[in-house]
Amino acid sequence: MINLTIDGKAVCVPEGTTILEAARRANITIPTLCFLKEINEVGDCRMCIVEVEGRKGFATSCIQKVEEGMVVRTNTKEVVEAKRMILDLILSNHQRDCLTCTRNGTCELQKLAMQFNVTQIEYQGAVKIKPIDDLSPSIVRDPNKCILCRRCTAVCKNVQKIGAIDVLERGYESCIGTVNNKSLAEVNCTFCGQCIEACPVGALKEKEMIEDVIEKLHDKDMHVFVQTAPAVRVALGEEFGMPIGTNVTGKMVSALKRIGFEKVFDTNTGADFTIMEEANEFVQRFTKNETLPMITSCSPGWVKYIEMNYPELLGHLSSCKSPHEMFGAILKSYYAEKEGIDPEKIYVVSIMPCIAKKFERQREELKNNGYYNVDAVLTTRELARMIQQYHIDFVDLEESTFDSPMGEATGAAAIFGTTGGVMEAALRTAYETITKEELKNVNFEDVRGEKGIKKATIDIQGNKVKVVVAHGLGNAQKVLEEIKSGNADYQFVEIMACPGGCVMGGGQPIKDAKTRATVDVRALRAGALYSIDEKSKIRKSHENPILKKIYKDYLGEPGGHKAHELLHTHYQKREKYQL
């Protein structure tokens, strides 16, 4: 252990700890901008500088290790003046349209400028306006707001192992860009959106569809239905100051009804459909020993990744559509027929934690009878902005329930939103399908948790089913390389593009670097989903009475002709770069 003093306070921390981490453990705040714990620890922005007694100049606290007897001062006159100058220089080359920026109020640069009382820009530099990249269906990249903190590139390269964006040029000409300065729509971007979550300013944001949805809401000829993903309900409240992981299902439904959606449905019902089809597909493959391991296909960022990087393994993907796409297909077929509505007059809006869903919804493979299954995708953040736009006091809203008959779902569907949840839900149904016996303990603890790659062997009546769960595309790459080399002895694989699964999707409420470093956001949100599961009366998808009725009246058997036509899809090899 190392003993040091920070701002007059005695601190004792393990050897190897940085000054920044030591200060945080002592509840002393040192501001940062480029720092992301265990992802981007490079000391580029210099906002975390401190004075160390007996040394010339400043120490960069995010990379400087503590030493025995060290005396650190974080708020001397010289330190504060230096930080104000750093902020001034950053702001001098920043497009300061804060009032119209989607990050207004959550921008880390804006917050620092307020904290250091930066009211004027002394070093006014010549600002070169650069073109905005808005060609992709998911991400808008505005280089004029970029502060070169490199947090986005670090996540893309170090965590996701993609490298779609990187630092180009040198010196004053340095910028974040892509191969040949192409659009993100033309390079190897998977649209996972983790770069948006990492960005401290508004240089990266989702492609917004709020106005498109509002226009349809005012079209009297359209039936505008909305569905909400499981991860949205345990994160939306954070946008209104509620604790991380608060389950706001009832308030969310009330807000959507006030906004004017004709019907408010639950994507969890779609997740139950996905489990019915996916579990059936797995049982068929497992019993016949065909094209194993089977890999889940409900994460669109992951699907785009394998299409670009491992097209030779596409046969291992489940052919099941993702839950919201399945639900959209059901709404425009079964529900339309049942209610006597022309499918052309149905407009399906999905509220998702994921910006890759924006790309997914416009895939030609996800059409039935000429109609897209889903017409618009809004992120959790977009829904929050929409609620504010309609002047709805979210915190004090009454609780409402989803509309019937498409609002009933099981606990298995709820846990879809966290890593391991799809695997666990599928195993519950697969077990009873194979054994024809009741599964007493529905909790598969071995596939839960934060570990990047989780492996387990499940005993299904003497059959050893080896499963693996991976979250984050860097971990997905490791699993795929095992499969490709022939060294993987798995039968079932779950992969989610985002680290932590959908609860940490690219469309979820953004947390600043300090919160990300000191609070386990994933665990809090995931815990709320597991709580929903635990409290559910029905915890197995195949026991959902709504599904039983729809299969009996309309779809037939899981995996049957009608079900396959509506609920399954196919994939294609994609080029990484359109050069």
Buried (B, 14 or more C-beta within 10 A) or exposed (E): EBEBBBBEEEBEBEEEBBBBBBBBBBEBEBBBBBBBBEBBBBBBBBBBBBBBEEEEEBBBBBBBBBEEEBBBBBEEEEBEEBBBBBBBBBBBBBBBEBEEBBBEEBBBBBBBBEEBEBEEBEEEEEEEEBEEBBBBBBBBBBBBBBBBBBBBBBBBBBBBBBBBBBEBEEEEEEBBBBBEBBBBBBBBBBBBBBBBBBBBBBBBBBBBBBEBBBEBBEEEEBBBBBBBBBBBBBBBBBBBEBEBBBBBBBBBBBBBBBBBBBBBBBBBBBBBBBBBBBBBBBBBBBEEEEEBBBBBBBBBBBBBBBBBBBBEBBEBBBBBBBBBBBBBBBBBBBBBEEEEBEBEEBBBBBBBBBBBBBBBBBBEEBBBEEBBBBBBBBBBBBBBBBBEEEEBEBEEBEEBEBBEBBBBBBBBBBBBBBBBBBBBBBBBBBBBBBEEEEBEEBBBEBBBBBBBBBBBEBEBEEEEBBBBBBBBBBBBBBBBEBBEEEEBEBBBBBBBBBBBBBBBBBBBBBBBBBEBBEEBBBBBBBBBBBBBBEEBEBBBBBBBEBBEEBBEEBBEEBBEEBBBEBBBBEBEEBEBEEE
